[in-house]
C-alpha cells in the first residue's frame, strides 16, 4: 500500500476516525493491528520477520534493563546486533556480495558454487531493523528505560506512517506518545492536514519528477555524459534526503 495510492486515501481516514472513537486503553492495539495490516499488503509472510525483529529486541531490552553487569550487557547487546544485522545482510546484501565473490574467483579461475538466494526484499527492512537496533543501543547506554509493554513496543517498531519509508524514529520521542491520551481538536486537524498536503506536494510534484530523471539516467548510464550523471546524483540526494527532511509530518 503506497502513501500516494487510492487504498491509502481510504485506509488513513478510517484509521484516524476509529482511533479517536476507540477508548484510550485499546488504542495501541488498534494501531498495532492497522500497522500490521498496512505492512501485510505487500507480502503477508514478512510480517513474521517484522514480529521476530520486534520480539528479539524487546527481550534483549528487558535483559539489558535487568542487569548491571557490563559484560552481561555487552553479550545481550551483541546478540541483538548479530541477529538483526544478520537478517538484514541475508535479505539485502547477500546476493550482492555473493555475486562479487563469484566474479572475482571466476576471473582467477576458481569455482564458486554458492547460489544466490531467491528472496524478495522485505519492504522497509532497513528502517525497522535500524529502529529496533537503535532502541537496544539506547537501553544499553541508559538513555531510556526498556519498554515493558510488548504491545506498545511492537507498535513503536511497526507504526505504519514511518514503517515503509522512514524516518527512523527514536524510542525516547515516539514511545511516550503511545502512552499519552490524544484528543481530537480542530487546530490539530488543520495543522496535520496542511502538513500532509505539503508532504504530498513534495512527494508527488517534486520528488517523483526528480525520480523520473534519475531513473532515466541511471538505467542508461552508457548513453549519458558526466554532467548528466552528476545532475542525476544531485537529484537523487535531494530526493532521498532533503525532501524527506523538509516534510514536517516526518520529523
Secondary structure as the mmCIF struct_conf table of DSSP 4:
data_model
#
loop_
_struct_conf.conf_type_id
_struct_conf.id
_struct_conf.beg_label_comp_id
_struct_conf.beg_label_asym_id
_struct_conf.beg_label_seq_id
_struct_conf.end_label_comp_id
_struct_conf.end_label_asym_id
_struct_conf.end_label_seq_id
TURN_TY1_P TURN_TY1_P1 UNK A 3 UNK A 4
BEND BEND1 UNK A 5 UNK A 5
HELX_RH_AL_P HELX_RH_AL_P1 UNK A 6 UNK A 21
BEND BEND2 UNK A 22 UNK A 22
HELX_RH_AL_P HELX_RH_AL_P2 UNK A 24 UNK A 40
TURN_TY1_P TURN_TY1_P2 UNK A 41 UNK A 42
HELX_RH_3T_P HELX_RH_3T_P1 UNK A 44 UNK A 46
HELX_RH_AL_P HELX_RH_AL_P3 UNK A 47 UNK A 66
HELX_RH_AL_P HELX_RH_AL_P4 UNK A 70 UNK A 88
HELX_RH_PI_P HELX_RH_PI_P1 UNK A 89 UNK A 93
HELX_RH_AL_P HELX_RH_AL_P5 UNK A 94 UNK A 107
TURN_TY1_P TURN_TY1_P3 UNK A 108 UNK A 109
HELX_LH_PP_P HELX_LH_PP_P1 UNK A 115 UNK A 117
HELX_LH_PP_P HELX_LH_PP_P2 UNK A 120 UNK A 122
TURN_TY1_P TURN_TY1_P4 UNK A 123 UNK A 124
HELX_RH_AL_P HELX_RH_AL_P6 UNK A 125 UNK A 141
TURN_TY1_P TURN_TY1_P5 UNK A 142 UNK A 142
BEND BEND3 UNK A 143 UNK A 144
HELX_LH_PP_P HELX_LH_PP_P3 UNK A 145 UNK A 147
HELX_RH_AL_P HELX_RH_AL_P7 UNK A 150 UNK A 158
HELX_RH_AL_P HELX_RH_AL_P8 UNK A 160 UNK A 163
TURN_TY1_P TURN_TY1_P6 UNK A 164 UNK A 165
HELX_LH_PP_P HELX_LH_PP_P4 UNK A 167 UNK A 170
HELX_RH_AL_P HELX_RH_AL_P9 UNK A 171 UNK A 179
BEND BEND4 UNK A 180 UNK A 180
HELX_LH_PP_P HELX_LH_PP_P5 UNK A 181 UNK A 182
HELX_RH_AL_P HELX_RH_AL_P10 UNK A 186 UNK A 200
HELX_RH_PI_P HELX_RH_PI_P2 UNK A 201 UNK A 207
HELX_RH_AL_P HELX_RH_AL_P11 UNK A 208 UNK A 218
TURN_TY1_P TURN_TY1_P7 UNK A 219 UNK A 219
BEND BEND5 UNK A 220 UNK A 220
HELX_RH_3T_P HELX_RH_3T_P2 UNK A 221 UNK A 223
BEND BEND6 UNK A 224 UNK A 224
HELX_RH_AL_P HELX_RH_AL_P12 UNK A 226 UNK A 237
HELX_RH_PI_P HELX_RH_PI_P3 UNK A 238 UNK A 242
HELX_RH_AL_P HELX_RH_AL_P13 UNK A 243 UNK A 245
TURN_TY1_P TURN_TY1_P8 UNK A 246 UNK A 246
HELX_RH_3T_P HELX_RH_3T_P3 UNK A 248 UNK A 250
#
